[in-house]
Amino acid sequence: MKFNPKLKSDISRYIGQIILAEGKKDEEILRKVGFSNIILIHEDGVSLSDRMKSISKLIPKKEKVCVLTDFDKKGKMLYFKIKELCNENGIKTDSTLRGLILLTGILNIKELDSMMGKINKS
């Protein structure tokens, strides 16, 4: 799928949103394209459930987060599990950014860099 410049603009509106990302490589890519408010989902030696409980303490009550896992089968399964754990822990989610990125046709977050380039804050 060819990247649409309007889509890049639409995605850039979410640059300040809190992002829950899978791992350090995804965090690097997200930072490279301009996102800065990133919390990693995985932590060595900590269950996903316990990690989400600790993350819930970091998120202001009125803030919404975007769960950005890869878009392949494994990533989608993780996305639904994280979203469920967010709900259980009182974390509000917003899937708008995830939906916009899905429109690009990429399968993993690592592809976002080549698809987007650097997002400049307006």
VENUR-V75913 format. One record per residue. N is the residue number from 0. RES is the residue in one small letter. SS is DSSP state (H for helix, E for strand, C for the rest). PHI is phi in degrees with one decimal (NA if undefined). Layout:
n:res:ss:phi
N:RES:SS:PHI
N:RES:SS:PHI
//
This chain:
n:res:ss:phi
0:m:C:NA
1:k:C:-75.9
2:f:C:-76.6
3:n:C:-93.9
4:p:H:-57.5
5:k:H:-65.5
6:l:H:-63.8
7:k:H:-59.9
8:s:H:-63.4
9:d:H:-61.9
10:i:H:-64.6
11:s:H:-63.6
12:r:C:-66.8
13:y:C:-100.3
14:i:C:-57.0
15:g:C:-92.9
16:q:C:-68.8
17:i:E:-72.7
18:i:E:-113.7
19:l:E:-98.1
20:a:E:-114.1
21:e:C:-67.2
22:g:C:-149.2
23:k:H:-64.3
24:k:H:-66.2
25:d:H:-64.3
26:e:H:-60.3
27:e:H:-58.4
28:i:H:-64.8
29:l:H:-61.4
30:r:H:-65.7
31:k:H:-61.5
32:v:C:-88.2
33:g:C:123.1
34:f:C:-76.9
35:s:C:-130.3
36:n:C:-97.3
37:i:E:-115.2
38:i:E:-120.5
39:l:E:-80.1
40:i:C:-74.6
41:h:C:-88.0
42:e:C:-141.6
43:d:C:-54.2
44:g:C:76.2
45:v:C:-122.0
46:s:C:-65.7
47:l:H:-59.2
48:s:H:-61.4
49:d:H:-66.9
50:r:H:-62.3
51:m:H:-67.4
52:k:H:-62.8
53:s:H:-70.4
54:i:H:-63.3
55:s:H:-59.3
56:k:C:-76.3
57:l:C:-89.7
58:i:C:-96.6
59:p:C:-58.2
60:k:C:-53.8
61:k:C:-87.3
62:e:C:-78.0
63:k:E:-109.1
64:v:E:-115.8
65:c:E:-112.0
66:v:E:-89.2
67:l:E:-112.5
68:t:C:-103.2
69:d:C:-61.5
70:f:C:-104.4
71:d:C:-81.7
72:k:H:-58.1
73:k:H:-63.5
74:g:H:-65.4
75:k:H:-65.6
76:m:H:-62.2
77:l:H:-64.8
78:y:H:-55.6
79:f:H:-66.4
80:k:H:-67.2
81:i:H:-63.7
82:k:H:-60.6
83:e:H:-62.4
84:l:H:-66.9
85:c:H:-59.6
86:n:H:-59.0
87:e:H:-62.9
88:n:C:-102.6
89:g:C:74.9
90:i:C:-93.4
91:k:E:-82.7
92:t:E:-113.1
93:d:C:-135.6
94:s:C:-95.7
95:t:H:-60.3
96:l:H:-61.8
97:r:H:-57.6
98:g:H:-62.6
99:l:H:-64.7
100:i:H:-67.2
101:l:H:-58.2
102:l:C:-63.0
103:t:C:-74.4
104:g:C:87.3
105:i:C:-74.7
106:l:C:-104.2
107:n:C:-142.6
108:i:H:-61.0
109:k:H:-59.9
110:e:H:-77.5
111:l:H:-62.3
112:d:H:-59.2
113:s:H:-68.7
114:m:H:-75.8
115:m:H:-103.4
116:g:C:70.7
117:k:C:-79.4
118:i:C:-86.6
119:n:C:-90.9
120:k:C:-68.9
121:s:C:-84.0
//
